[in-house]
Amino acid sequence: MKLRGTSPVAGGRVAHQVEGPRDAPPLLLLQGQANSHEWWRQVRPLLTDRFLTITFDYRGTGDTARMQAATGTEDETSWSTQSFADDAAAVLSALGVESAFIYGTSMGGRIAQELAIAHPDLVRALVLGCTTPGGSLATERGQDVRRALADRDYDARLSTTVDLFYTPDWVAGQGGYRSVPRHLFGDLTMSSRDANRHLRVSGKHDAASRLGLIHAPTLILHGAQDRFAPVVNATVLHEQIAGSRLRIHDPGRHGFFDEFATETSELVTEFLLSS
């Protein structure tokens, strides 16, 4: 089954996408900052045999932003990982889903934390990939990374981004920097205003003092060479979420779940279906 539609949320509507067997257990996929559901382009097909996969385009991205543009209105609601988690809960409710497995990566992992804290009855089990707890417990990317990402030269920024997400062997296998698929590198249709709002959403996330409220079975995944969201964050999440499991993928960078999609998706499937 493939279905596209919209769900009512506070202050408007968001676009959702559903794919997989109608009678399979639901799995909500939460993508990274400033990205639409296209983030899951390579991973989703590996999950739809066993799960009814659900995505939605965050405010400011994808079809949600296009709907807003068509009406000539601005979304003036306050955005945060908590409000995006409320949007996720609203999408599940609109689809008649009483509880679901949750798989969030990068900023999607931060939203997943908030969903598990604020809406525990919705979360059967949780997978957190390449993400951070925020607040006092987070280890942020280094200033060298920040400076490189802000380089005015496009080719330099592209090389930096690719190197942060993927290993050199994978890049070479794709034919070099210019040939690498870019579905993890942001929704190019976003307005600069909304992209900046997403940056603030991600940067202000702080679940540090509330991670103990997560009681869903949790698997924490991270790439061993992740400099975008340093791997120490995975250890902190593991220490703070009781009973969680930790798996560090070596080699692996911020996009390890995409580069090693087959292996990682098998691990996620096994964990969720055994939870």
N, C-alpha and C positions, 0 to 999 in steps of 0.2 A: 504494500500500500504506500502511495505517495500522496501527501496532502499539504497544501499551502493555504493559509488563512490568516486571520488576525485575532488577537485577544484583547479584551478591555483591560486596561491598567489605570492606575491613578493619573488622571489628567490627559488621557488619550488612549491610543491603541498601539500594539506592537505586532509585527509580522512574525508568524511562526511557521515552522516546517516540520512535517512528520513523515517518517519513512521506516518501513519494516513490517513484519507480520502483525496484523491487528491484535492477535491473541498473545503476543510475546510480552514479556515484562518491560515496562517503560523505562527508558534511560534518557535523562536530560543531559545534554552536552552544553557546557558553558565555555565559550571561547575567550581569547585574550583581549586586552585593551585595544580599542579602536578597530575592532574587527567584526565582521558579520558572520553568519553561519558558514561562509566559505572557508573559514579557518579549518573546518572539519572535512574538507573536500577529500583528502586522502584516507583519513581514519574512518569516517562514517561507513563506507562500503564494507569494512571489515567487521562491523558491529551489527549491521542490519539483518543478518541471518538469525541472530539470537535475541535481538532486542527491538522493541518499537522505539526508535530513536526520535528524540524531540529536540529541536533547536528554536531559538528566536533571535531576531536581530535586535541588539540593544538599541536604546534610544540614541539617535544620531548616526546609526549605521544601516547599511543595506536597504531592504524594502521598508523598514520602519521610517528611515529618513526620507525615502522617496514619497511615502504616503504623506508625510508632514509637508514636504515641499509642494506637493500637488494641491494642498489646501492653503498654502501661503501663510502658514502659522509657525511660530517658534515654540519649542517645548521649554517653558520657563520653570518647570518643576525643579526641585533640588535633587541633584544626582549624587549617588554614593553607592558603595558596594551593598549597603543595607537596602537602599531603594531598588537597586537592580535585583537583589534577592527577592524583594516583594513582587517585582515584575515577574520573576521566574515562578513564584508561587501562584500568581494570577494566571499565568499561561497554563500551568498544570490544572488549575481549577477549571478554566475555560474548556479544556480538553477532557474534563471528567476524570482526571487521574487523581486518585486518592493518595498514592505514594509512589515514589519512583527511585531508581538508582540515579546517582548524581556523579558526573565525571566533569571536573573543572580543571582547566589548565591556565597558568599564568594569572591574569586578573580574574579569569573564570574560576580559578581555585579560591580566590579571595571571596568572590560572590558565593561560591559553594559553602564556604565556612559560615557566612552570614545566614544562608538558607538553613543549614543544619542547626544553627543556634536559635534562630527566630521561628522556624517552622519544622521542629523536629519530627512531627508526625508525617511529614511529607517525604522524609528521607529514609529509604530502606538501607542503603549503604552508600559510602562516599569514597570517591577517588580524587585525590588532590595531586596535581602534577605541576612541577616547576613553578611553585608559588611560595608565598611568604605569609607570616602571621601579621605583619604590620606592627606599628607602634614600637614600643621599647624592645621588643624581642626580634625585630627584623634586622637583617644585615642587608644594606642597600648596595647596589652596584657601585663600583669605584668611580672616582672622578675622571680617571683615564677613559673609562667607557663612556661616561656622559659627554666628555669633550669630543670623543671620536664620533658619537652619534649626532653631534651638533655641527660637524664639519660642513662648510658651505659647498664643498665639492661633491657633486652627486655620486660620482664613481667611488670616492673614498667612503661616503656614507653607506653606499650599497655593500661594499666589501666588508665594512665593519658589521653591518647587520647580518649579512650572510654568515660571517665567522662566529657571531654570537649564537646563531641558531643551529648551525650545522657543522659537522666535522669536515676537515680538508678532503678526506677520501670521498665523501659523498659529493662535495662540490665538484671535485675532479670528474667523478662519474657522471655528473649532469652536463659536463662540457664547459665548466668554468662559471665565474660569477654572473655573467650576463645571461646564462642559460638556466639559472636556478629558478624553480617555481617560487612565486612570491606571495602565495596565499596566506602566509603567516605575518606578512610585513605591513598589515594595515589596510583598511578599506579606503581605496583611493577616491571614492565618491564622497567621502565625508567632508563637511565644511571644516575650515581651520578652527572655527569657534568650537564646534562639537569635538574635534580631535583634542583640543586643549582641555575641554571639560572632562573627557575621558582620562587624560593624563592626571588631572586632579583627583578624579574618582579613585584611580589606582593608588596614587601616592598617599592619599589620606586614609586608606584602609587601616583599621586598627582593631583586631580581634584578640590582641595579646592577652588581655585579662579575662577573656571569656572562652578561650579554647576548651577549658575544662567542662563547658556546657555541652560539648559535642559528644553524644553517646552512640551515634550510629557506628557500625563497623567501618573502619577507615583504612584505606591503603594510601600511602604517601610515596610518590614517585618523583625522581629528579635525575637530571643528567650530571655526571660526575664533574664535567668541565664547564658547568653553567656559570658564566660571569655576568649574565644579564640579571638573574636572580640567584645569587650565590648559593651553593649547595648546602651550606651550613643551615639555611632556613628549613630545609627538610628535616634535619636532625631536631631542630627546635620544635617543629610541629609534632614530630613523633614523641618527643618528651612531654608535650603538653596535652596531647589527645590520648586519653587512657585506652589501652588495648590496641592501639593502631599498629599497623605493619609498615615497615620502611623498606623500599627497594631503590638502590642507587644504580642507574644504568651507566656502565662504563664500557666503551666510550659513550659520550652523550653530552650535548649542549642544551640550550634552551628549547630547541625544537626536537629533542630526542624522541618524543612520542610520535612525531611525524616522520622523521628520518628512519626510525626503527619501528614503523607503524605495525607491521605484522606481529613482531615479538611482543611489543607493548600491549597491543589490543588483545592478544591471547591471554596475557597476564591479567589484564583488567577483566576480561570475560570470566576467567576462572575464579577470580576473587569475588566478583559480584554474584555469580550464580551459586557460590558456595556460602554466601553470607546469610 
